[in-house]
Protein backbone atom coordinates (compact mmCIF):
# COMPACT_ATOMS: atom_id res chain seq x y z
CA UNK A 1 0.00 0.00 0.00
CA UNK A 2 3.03 2.25 -0.01
CA UNK A 3 2.14 3.21 -3.58
CA UNK A 4 -1.11 4.88 -2.41
CA UNK A 5 -1.52 8.45 -1.25
CA UNK A 6 -2.94 9.11 2.21
CA UNK A 7 -6.33 9.92 0.64
CA UNK A 8 -6.29 6.73 -1.45
CA UNK A 9 -5.41 4.69 1.64
CA UNK A 10 -8.39 6.20 3.47
CA UNK A 11 -10.68 5.33 0.56
CA UNK A 12 -9.31 1.78 0.44
CA UNK A 13 -9.81 1.43 4.21
CA UNK A 14 -13.47 2.47 3.95
CA UNK A 15 -13.99 0.22 0.91
CA UNK A 16 -12.48 -2.71 2.85
CA UNK A 17 -14.85 -2.05 5.75
CA UNK A 18 -17.72 -2.07 3.26
CA UNK A 19 -16.52 -5.42 1.88
CA UNK A 20 -16.51 -6.92 5.37
CA UNK A 21 -19.96 -5.48 6.08
CA UNK A 22 -21.23 -6.97 2.79
CA UNK A 23 -19.70 -10.34 3.68
CA UNK A 24 -21.41 -10.36 7.08
CA UNK A 25 -24.73 -9.30 5.55
CA UNK A 26 -24.48 -12.09 2.95
CA UNK A 27 -23.69 -14.64 5.65
CA UNK A 28 -20.23 -15.36 4.24
CA UNK A 29 -18.42 -14.59 7.51
CA UNK A 30 -19.35 -14.26 11.16
CA UNK A 31 -17.79 -11.57 13.37
CA UNK A 32 -15.30 -11.31 14.80
CA UNK A 33 -13.26 -12.04 11.69
CA UNK A 34 -9.73 -10.70 11.34
CA UNK A 35 -8.23 -10.31 7.85
CA UNK A 36 -4.80 -11.77 7.23
CA UNK A 37 -2.11 -9.95 5.29
CA UNK A 38 -2.99 -12.17 2.33
CA UNK A 39 -6.66 -11.15 2.54
CA UNK A 40 -5.65 -7.48 2.65
CA UNK A 41 -3.45 -8.02 -0.40
CA UNK A 42 -6.31 -9.66 -2.31
CA UNK A 43 -8.71 -6.87 -1.32
CA UNK A 44 -6.20 -4.26 -2.46
CA UNK A 45 -6.12 -5.99 -5.84
CA UNK A 46 -9.91 -6.20 -6.07
CA UNK A 47 -10.15 -2.50 -5.19
CA UNK A 48 -7.64 -1.67 -7.91
CA UNK A 49 -9.73 -3.62 -10.43
CA UNK A 50 -12.79 -1.56 -9.56
CA UNK A 51 -14.79 -4.23 -7.75
CA UNK A 52 -17.77 -3.07 -5.72
CA UNK A 53 -17.69 -4.04 -2.03
CA UNK A 54 -20.24 -6.76 -2.77
CA UNK A 55 -18.07 -8.15 -5.58
CA UNK A 56 -15.03 -8.03 -3.29
CA UNK A 57 -16.91 -9.97 -0.61
CA UNK A 58 -18.00 -12.58 -3.15
CA UNK A 59 -14.50 -12.90 -4.59
CA UNK A 60 -12.83 -13.25 -1.18
CA UNK A 61 -15.33 -15.34 0.76
CA UNK A 62 -17.66 -17.22 -1.59
CA UNK A 63 -17.36 -20.95 -1.81
CA UNK A 64 -15.16 -22.12 -4.62
CA UNK A 65 -16.31 -24.86 -7.00
C-alpha positions as CSV (number, residue, x, y, z in Angstrom):
1,X,0.0,0.0,0.0
2,X,3.0,2.3,0.0
3,X,2.1,3.2,-3.6
4,X,-1.1,4.9,-2.4
5,X,-1.5,8.4,-1.3
6,X,-2.9,9.1,2.2
7,X,-6.3,9.9,0.6
8,X,-6.3,6.7,-1.4
9,X,-5.4,4.7,1.6
10,X,-8.4,6.2,3.5
11,X,-10.7,5.3,0.6
12,X,-9.3,1.8,0.4
13,X,-9.8,1.4,4.2
14,X,-13.5,2.5,3.9
15,X,-14.0,0.2,0.9
16,X,-12.5,-2.7,2.8
17,X,-14.8,-2.1,5.7
18,X,-17.7,-2.1,3.3
19,X,-16.5,-5.4,1.9
20,X,-16.5,-6.9,5.4
21,X,-20.0,-5.5,6.1
22,X,-21.2,-7.0,2.8
23,X,-19.7,-10.3,3.7
24,X,-21.4,-10.4,7.1
25,X,-24.7,-9.3,5.5
26,X,-24.5,-12.1,3.0
27,X,-23.7,-14.6,5.7
28,X,-20.2,-15.4,4.2
29,X,-18.4,-14.6,7.5
30,X,-19.3,-14.3,11.2
31,X,-17.8,-11.6,13.4
32,X,-15.3,-11.3,14.8
33,X,-13.3,-12.0,11.7
34,X,-9.7,-10.7,11.3
35,X,-8.2,-10.3,7.9
36,X,-4.8,-11.8,7.2
37,X,-2.1,-9.9,5.3
38,X,-3.0,-12.2,2.3
39,X,-6.7,-11.1,2.5
40,X,-5.6,-7.5,2.7
41,X,-3.5,-8.0,-0.4
42,X,-6.3,-9.7,-2.3
43,X,-8.7,-6.9,-1.3
44,X,-6.2,-4.3,-2.5
45,X,-6.1,-6.0,-5.8
46,X,-9.9,-6.2,-6.1
47,X,-10.1,-2.5,-5.2
48,X,-7.6,-1.7,-7.9
49,X,-9.7,-3.6,-10.4
50,X,-12.8,-1.6,-9.6
51,X,-14.8,-4.2,-7.7
52,X,-17.8,-3.1,-5.7
53,X,-17.7,-4.0,-2.0
54,X,-20.2,-6.8,-2.8
55,X,-18.1,-8.1,-5.6
56,X,-15.0,-8.0,-3.3
57,X,-16.9,-10.0,-0.6
58,X,-18.0,-12.6,-3.2
59,X,-14.5,-12.9,-4.6
60,X,-12.8,-13.2,-1.2
61,X,-15.3,-15.3,0.8
62,X,-17.7,-17.2,-1.6
63,X,-17.4,-20.9,-1.8
64,X,-15.2,-22.1,-4.6
65,X,-16.3,-24.9,-7.0
